Amino acid sequence: MLVRTVVLACAGLLAPLSGAENLPVTIAAVLAVNLWNLVLWWADGRWVLPADLAVLTALCLLQGEIEPASALDDGTSWVLVMVSVVAVSWQWRIPPARGALVVVVLVLFVAYSGGVALVAEWDTGIPYGLWLFVEAGLARLLFVLVCRGARAADTATAQAAEAARAAEVEAARDREHREYLATLHDTGAATLLMVGMGVATKPEPWLAEQAARDVAALATRPEPDHEPVHLTTVLTRTAEAAPVAVDLRFEYQPVVTADVADALARGVAEALRNVRRHAGVDRASVVVSGDGARVVVEVRDEGAGFAVEAVSAQRRGLTGSVVARMDRVGGRGSVRSVPGEGTTVRLEWPG
C-alpha cells in the first residue's frame, strides 16, 4: 500500500500539468482516486477488491475528459500510471486467480479507454493493455519468488534452531553425566578409598555420617544457582570438613555465584583429600587471592609430590573433580608438582 500510495500521489501531482482541457474534472478525479486510496488503508473485506476495480474503471472511462488525447502516444498518461501500480500492487495482496482477474478487467478497460475513448481506434490501446499484463506478471513472479525464498529461509532457520536445541540438550546431558561422575568420585569412591586405606579400622560414627552425606549428594541433582555467595564462608566450611589440617588465608574476599563457589569448593575438597591420600603429610594451606575481575585459589602442601606427566589420563581425581569442573563454570584448574617438593593445585575463575 505504501508504494501504491506514493505513486498515486505523484501521478496526481503531475496530472494538472498534463495539458488536460477540462482541468476541474481532472483535479476532482485525482482527489477522488487518492482519497479512495486512503480509505483502503483501513478497509477490509471481500468488497474492497470490486470497489477498487470500480473506481479504477471509472477513472479509465473518464480518460478522454481528464487527460489530452496525445497522452498515450507521448508516454505522459498519468491514468495509465495509476492503473499500472494498482494492477501490480494487487498481485502482492491476493491469490493468483483473483490477481489475474484484476489484470484482465483493468486491461480491458485500459484498452477500451485508451484505444476508443481517446483516438477512436480499438487496436491503439492493445499494446498498453499487453504491457500491463507483463507488469502484473512480473509482479506476480517476484511475489512468488520472494514467498518461496522466505519459506526456505524460515525452514532453514527452524532447522538450525532445532539442531541448536538438540546440541544444547546433548551438551546438558554430557555436563550432567560428567558432574555425576565427579560427584561419585568425590563422595562414594573417595569414602571407599579411605576405608580401603585403613583410615577407619573399626566402626566410626563419622564414617556413617560421611556415607549418609555421600548418598544424599548422589541422589541430588542440583540446578545451576547464580545467586551471589561469599566464597570465604564456603571455603571455611570446606576446610573444616577436610581430612587434613588446613591453614586458610584470604588475601581477597570475593563474592561469586553459587555454582562457581561450589566448583571452587569441590576442587579444593578434592585437592585436600589427595593430600591425605598421597602426599604423606597431614597439613596443607589454602590461599585465596585475586581482584574484582578474577579469583585465584591455591591448595599447597609440602608432601611427597609426584610427576604430573606420569599421571594416567584415566585418573578422575584431577581431571574430573578439578580441571573439568572448573571448565564447566568458565574457570580453569591446573596442578604443579615435583617429586619431593610438594604439590600446588591452582583454581582460577574466570579462566
C-alpha positions in Angstrom: 0.0 0.0 0.0 2.9 2.4 0.7 4.2 2.1 -2.9 0.8 2.4 -4.4 0.0 5.5 -2.2 3.3 7.2 -3.2 2.8 6.5 -6.9 -0.8 7.6 -7.0 0.1 10.8 -5.1 3.0 11.6 -7.5 0.8 10.9 -10.6 -1.9 13.1 -9.1 0.5 16.0 -8.7 1.5 15.7 -12.3 -2.0 15.3 -13.7 -2.9 19.1 -13.7 0.3 19.7 -15.7 -0.6 17.2 -18.4 -2.5 19.8 -20.5 -5.9 18.4 -19.9 -8.7 20.7 -21.4 -11.1 20.1 -18.5 -8.9 20.9 -15.6 -11.6 21.0 -12.8 -12.7 17.5 -13.7 -9.1 16.3 -13.8 -8.4 17.7 -10.3 -11.6 16.2 -9.0 -10.7 12.8 -10.4 -7.2 12.9 -8.9 -8.6 13.9 -5.5 -11.2 11.2 -5.7 -8.7 8.4 -6.5 -6.3 9.5 -3.8 -9.0 9.8 -1.2 -10.2 6.4 -2.1 -6.7 5.1 -1.8 -6.5 6.5 1.8 -9.7 4.6 2.6 -8.1 1.4 1.5 -5.5 1.7 4.3 -8.2 0.8 6.8 -10.7 -1.1 4.6 -11.1 -4.8 4.9 -13.4 -7.5 3.5 -14.4 -9.0 0.2 -15.9 -5.8 -1.1 -12.6 -4.0 -1.2 -11.4 -5.5 -4.5 -14.6 -5.0 -6.5 -14.9 -1.5 -5.2 -11.3 -0.7 -6.1 -11.8 -2.1 -9.6 -14.9 0.1 -10.0 -13.0 3.2 -9.0 -10.2 2.5 -11.5 -12.7 1.5 -14.2 -14.5 4.9 -13.7 -11.1 6.6 -14.0 -10.4 4.8 -17.3 -13.8 5.7 -18.7 -13.1 9.4 -17.9 -9.7 9.3 -19.5 -11.0 11.3 -22.5 -12.0 14.1 -20.2 -9.1 14.2 -17.8 -6.0 14.0 -20.0 -5.2 15.0 -23.5 -5.6 12.6 -26.5 -1.8 12.7 -27.1 -1.0 11.3 -23.6 -0.8 7.6 -24.7 1.4 8.5 -27.7 3.9 10.7 -25.9 4.0 8.5 -22.7 2.6 11.1 -20.3 -0.6 9.2 -19.4 -0.9 9.6 -15.6 -4.1 7.4 -15.7 -2.1 4.6 -17.2 0.5 5.0 -14.4 -2.3 4.8 -11.7 -3.8 1.7 -13.4 -0.4 0.0 -13.7 0.5 0.5 -10.0 -2.9 -0.8 -8.9 -2.6 -3.9 -11.1 0.9 -4.6 -9.7 0.0 -3.9 -6.1 -2.9 -6.3 -6.1 -0.6 -9.1 -7.2 1.1 -8.8 -3.8 -2.1 -8.9 -1.9 -4.4 -11.6 -3.3 -4.2 -15.2 -4.6 -3.1 -15.7 -8.3 -6.6 -16.4 -9.7 -8.0 -13.1 -8.3 -4.9 -11.3 -9.2 -5.3 -12.4 -12.8 -8.9 -11.3 -12.7 -7.8 -7.8 -11.7 -5.4 -7.7 -14.6 -8.0 -8.9 -17.1 -10.5 -6.3 -16.0 -8.1 -3.5 -16.0 -6.5 -4.5 -19.3 -9.9 -4.5 -20.9 -10.8 -1.1 -19.7 -7.4 0.4 -20.3 -7.6 -0.9 -23.8 -11.1 0.4 -24.3 -10.4 3.8 -22.8 -7.0 4.2 -24.4 -7.9 3.0 -27.8 -11.5 4.0 -28.3 -12.2 7.0 -26.0 -9.1 8.9 -26.9 -8.2 8.1 -30.5 -11.4 6.1 -31.5 -9.4 3.1 -32.7 -9.6 -0.1 -30.6 -6.2 -1.6 -31.5 -4.3 1.5 -30.4 -4.9 0.6 -26.8 -3.9 -3.1 -27.1 -0.1 -2.6 -26.7 -0.7 -0.8 -23.5 -3.0 -3.5 -22.2 -0.4 -6.2 -23.1 2.3 -4.2 -21.3 0.0 -4.1 -18.3 -0.1 -7.9 -18.5 3.7 -8.1 -18.5 3.9 -5.7 -15.5 1.4 -7.7 -13.5 3.0 -11.0 -14.5 6.5 -9.8 -13.4 5.0 -8.6 -10.1 3.3 -11.9 -9.5 6.6 -13.8 -10.3 8.5 -11.5 -7.9 5.9 -12.1 -5.2 6.1 -15.9 -5.7 9.9 -15.9 -5.6 10.0 -13.8 -2.5 7.5 -16.1 -0.8 9.5 -19.1 -1.7 12.7 -17.5 -0.5 11.0 -16.5 2.7 9.7 -20.0 3.3 13.1 -21.5 2.5 14.7 -19.1 5.0 12.1 -19.9 7.6 12.7 -23.6 7.1 16.4 -23.2 7.3 16.1 -21.1 10.5 13.8 -23.6 12.1 16.1 -26.5 11.2 19.1 -24.6 12.6 17.2 -23.8 15.8 16.2 -27.4 16.2 19.8 -28.5 15.7 21.0 -25.9 18.2 18.4 -27.1 20.7 19.4 -30.8 20.1 23.1 -29.8 20.6 22.2 -27.9 23.7 20.3 -30.8 25.2 23.2 -33.2 24.3 25.7 -30.8 25.9 23.5 -30.5 29.0 23.3 -34.3 29.3 27.0 -34.6 28.9 27.6 -31.9 31.6 25.2 -33.7 33.9 26.9 -37.0 33.3 30.4 -35.6 33.9 29.1 -33.8 37.0 27.6 -37.0 38.3 30.9 -38.9 37.7 32.8 -36.1 39.5 30.4 -36.3 42.4 30.7 -40.0 42.6 34.4 -39.7 42.7 34.3 -37.0 45.4 31.8 -38.9 47.6 31.3 -42.6 47.5 34.5 -43.5 45.7 36.6 -41.3 48.0 35.0 -42.7 51.2 35.5 -46.3 50.0 39.1 -45.4 49.1 39.7 -44.0 52.6 38.2 -47.2 54.1 40.4 -49.3 51.9 43.5 -47.4 53.0 42.7 -48.2 56.6 41.6 -44.8 57.8 38.8 -46.4 59.7 39.8 -49.7 61.3 36.6 -50.0 63.4 33.1 -48.7 63.2 33.3 -44.9 63.4 30.4 -42.5 63.8 31.9 -40.1 61.3 32.0 -42.8 58.7 28.3 -43.4 58.9 27.7 -39.7 58.7 30.0 -39.4 55.7 28.2 -42.3 53.9 24.9 -40.5 54.5 26.2 -37.3 53.0 27.6 -39.3 50.1 24.2 -40.9 49.4 22.4 -37.5 49.7 24.9 -35.9 47.3 24.5 -38.7 44.7 20.7 -38.6 45.0 20.5 -34.9 44.4 20.8 -33.2 41.1 21.4 -29.5 41.9 20.3 -27.0 39.3 22.8 -24.2 38.4 22.5 -21.5 41.0 23.5 -18.0 40.1 22.8 -16.3 43.4 25.9 -14.4 44.8 27.6 -16.0 47.8 30.6 -15.2 49.9 33.4 -17.6 49.0 35.0 -17.2 52.4 32.0 -18.9 54.0 32.0 -21.7 51.6 35.7 -22.4 51.7 35.8 -22.2 55.5 33.2 -25.0 55.7 35.3 -27.0 53.2 38.5 -26.6 55.2 36.7 -27.6 58.4 35.5 -30.8 56.8 38.9 -31.7 55.3 40.7 -34.8 56.3 43.9 -32.8 57.0 44.6 -29.6 59.0 44.2 -26.5 56.8 45.9 -23.1 57.1 43.3 -21.0 55.4 44.2 -17.5 54.4 42.2 -14.9 52.5 44.1 -12.2 50.7 40.9 -11.3 48.9 37.3 -12.0 49.9 35.4 -12.5 46.8 31.6 -12.8 46.2 30.8 -15.2 43.3 27.8 -17.0 42.1 26.8 -20.2 44.0 27.7 -22.5 41.1 31.2 -21.0 40.8 31.6 -21.2 44.6 30.5 -24.9 44.5 33.0 -25.7 41.8 35.9 -24.0 43.7 34.9 -25.7 47.0 34.7 -29.1 45.4 38.0 -28.7 43.7 39.6 -27.6 47.0 38.0 -30.5 48.8 39.4 -33.0 46.2 42.8 -31.4 46.5 42.8 -31.7 50.3 41.7 -35.3 50.1 44.6 -36.0 47.7 46.9 -34.5 50.3 45.6 -37.0 52.8 45.8 -39.9 50.4 49.1 -39.3 48.5 51.2 -36.5 50.0 52.2 -38.2 53.2 51.6 -35.1 55.3 48.7 -34.0 57.5 48.7 -30.3 56.8 48.0 -28.1 53.8 47.4 -24.5 53.1 44.6 -22.8 51.1 45.3 -19.2 49.9 42.6 -17.1 48.2 43.7 -14.1 46.2 42.5 -12.1 43.2 40.8 -8.8 42.4 37.5 -7.6 41.1 37.9 -9.4 37.8 39.5 -12.7 38.9 39.6 -15.2 41.8 42.5 -17.5 42.5 42.5 -20.3 45.0 45.7 -22.3 45.6 46.0 -25.5 47.7 49.5 -26.2 48.7 51.3 -29.0 50.5 54.9 -29.8 51.2 54.4 -33.6 50.8 55.8 -36.2 48.5 54.8 -34.6 45.3 54.6 -36.5 42.0 55.4 -36.3 38.3 52.3 -34.7 36.8 53.1 -36.0 33.3 53.1 -39.6 34.7 49.5 -39.5 35.9 47.2 -41.6 33.8 44.6 -39.8 31.8 42.1 -42.2 33.2 42.5 -40.9 36.7 39.5 -38.7 37.5 40.8 -37.0 40.6 42.4 -34.1 38.9 40.8 -34.2 35.5 37.2 -34.8 36.7 37.0 -33.1 40.0 39.3 -30.2 39.5 40.1 -29.3 35.8 36.8 -30.4 34.2 34.6 -29.0 37.0 36.3 -25.6 36.7 36.0 -25.7 33.0 32.2 -26.2 33.2 31.8 -22.9 35.1 34.1 -21.0 32.9 37.2 -21.3 35.0 40.5 -23.2 34.9 42.3 -25.7 37.0 46.0 -26.7 37.0 48.4 -28.8 39.0 52.0 -28.1 39.6 54.1 -30.8 41.4 57.6 -32.0 41.7 58.6 -35.3 43.4 59.9 -34.5 46.9 58.8 -30.8 46.7 55.1 -30.9 47.3 52.1 -30.0 45.2 50.1 -26.9 44.3 46.6 -27.1 42.9 45.6 -23.7 41.3 42.0 -22.8 40.6 41.1 -19.7 38.7 37.9 -18.0 37.8 37.2 -16.9 35.2 39.7 -18.9 33.3 
